[in-house]
Amino acid sequence: MVKLAKILAAAAMVLGISVSAWAMGKVHEGTVLDTMDSGGYTYVQVKEGDNTFWAAGPQVKVDKGDKVQVVEQMWMTNFTSKTLKRTFDKLMFVGEIAKK
């Protein structure tokens, strides 16, 4: 979590985004299609309407089929998770993956 916070803070400084702007991010709700835990983070593939996206946040217990809510904080393209040995085309970082 500390590592993610440092990455987000550095990105905010570079992009000129305040922490309060993150808190006002778009809310997404959907169904978990896939999930995996690695390095203290949970990665979820979420289906929201006709859209499907990956999000990552602090580790939490979620299962395929669960309904979740996430709030946009930062999108990364071509993000490589070293612990998963996987690159995500587009990944949303979030402060929490909340079960609904």
C-alpha positions as CSV (number, residue, x, y, z in Angstrom):
1,M,0.0,0.0,0.0
2,V,2.8,2.4,0.8
3,K,4.4,1.7,-2.5
4,L,1.1,2.4,-4.3
5,A,0.7,5.6,-2.4
6,K,4.2,6.8,-3.3
7,I,3.5,6.0,-7.0
8,L,0.2,7.9,-6.9
9,A,1.7,10.9,-5.1
10,A,4.6,11.1,-7.6
11,A,2.1,10.9,-10.5
12,A,0.0,13.6,-8.9
13,M,2.9,16.0,-8.6
14,V,4.0,15.4,-12.2
15,L,0.4,15.8,-13.5
16,G,-0.5,18.6,-11.1
17,I,-3.4,16.6,-9.6
18,S,-4.3,17.2,-6.0
19,V,-5.3,14.4,-3.6
20,S,-8.8,16.0,-3.3
21,A,-9.2,15.6,-7.1
22,W,-8.6,11.9,-6.7
23,A,-11.2,11.7,-4.0
24,M,-13.7,13.1,-6.5
25,G,-13.1,10.5,-9.1
26,K,-15.8,8.7,-11.1
27,V,-17.5,5.9,-9.2
28,H,-17.7,2.5,-11.0
29,E,-19.9,-0.4,-10.0
30,G,-19.9,-3.8,-11.6
31,T,-19.4,-7.6,-11.4
32,V,-16.0,-9.2,-10.8
33,L,-15.1,-11.4,-13.8
34,D,-11.6,-12.3,-12.6
35,T,-9.5,-11.6,-9.6
36,M,-6.0,-12.3,-8.3
37,D,-3.9,-11.2,-5.3
38,S,-0.2,-10.4,-5.5
39,G,2.2,-8.2,-3.6
40,G,-0.4,-7.0,-1.1
41,Y,-2.8,-5.9,-3.9
42,T,-6.0,-7.3,-5.3
43,Y,-6.5,-7.0,-9.1
44,V,-10.1,-7.3,-10.3
45,Q,-11.5,-7.5,-13.8
46,V,-14.8,-5.7,-13.6
47,K,-17.8,-5.7,-16.0
48,E,-19.7,-2.5,-15.8
49,G,-22.5,-2.4,-18.4
50,D,-20.9,-3.0,-21.8
51,N,-17.5,-2.0,-20.4
52,T,-14.8,-4.3,-19.0
53,F,-11.7,-3.0,-17.1
54,W,-9.0,-4.0,-14.7
55,A,-8.6,-2.2,-11.3
56,A,-6.0,-2.7,-8.5
57,G,-6.2,-1.7,-4.9
58,P,-5.3,-2.8,-1.4
59,Q,-5.7,-6.6,-0.9
60,V,-9.3,-7.6,-0.1
61,K,-11.2,-10.8,-0.3
62,V,-13.4,-10.8,-3.5
63,D,-14.6,-13.7,-5.6
64,K,-15.8,-14.0,-9.2
65,G,-19.4,-12.9,-9.4
66,D,-19.2,-10.4,-6.5
67,K,-20.6,-6.9,-7.1
68,V,-17.9,-4.3,-6.3
69,Q,-17.6,-0.5,-6.3
70,V,-14.3,1.4,-7.1
71,V,-13.5,5.1,-7.4
72,E,-11.2,6.2,-10.2
73,Q,-7.9,7.6,-8.9
74,M,-5.4,7.0,-11.6
75,W,-5.2,5.1,-14.9
76,M,-2.0,3.5,-16.1
77,T,-1.4,2.1,-19.6
78,N,0.9,-0.8,-20.3
79,F,1.4,-1.4,-16.5
80,T,3.6,-4.4,-15.7
81,S,3.1,-6.2,-12.4
82,K,6.4,-7.8,-11.6
83,T,4.9,-10.1,-9.0
84,L,2.3,-11.3,-11.4
85,K,4.7,-11.3,-14.4
86,R,1.9,-9.7,-16.4
87,T,1.3,-6.5,-18.3
88,F,-2.1,-4.8,-18.3
89,D,-3.0,-2.7,-21.3
90,K,-4.9,-0.3,-19.1
91,L,-5.2,-0.5,-15.3
92,M,-7.1,1.7,-12.8
93,F,-5.5,2.2,-9.4
94,V,-8.0,2.7,-6.6
95,G,-7.9,3.3,-2.9
96,E,-10.4,0.6,-2.1
97,I,-12.3,-2.3,-3.8
98,A,-15.6,-2.3,-1.9
99,K,-18.0,-5.2,-2.1
100,K,-21.6,-4.2,-2.7
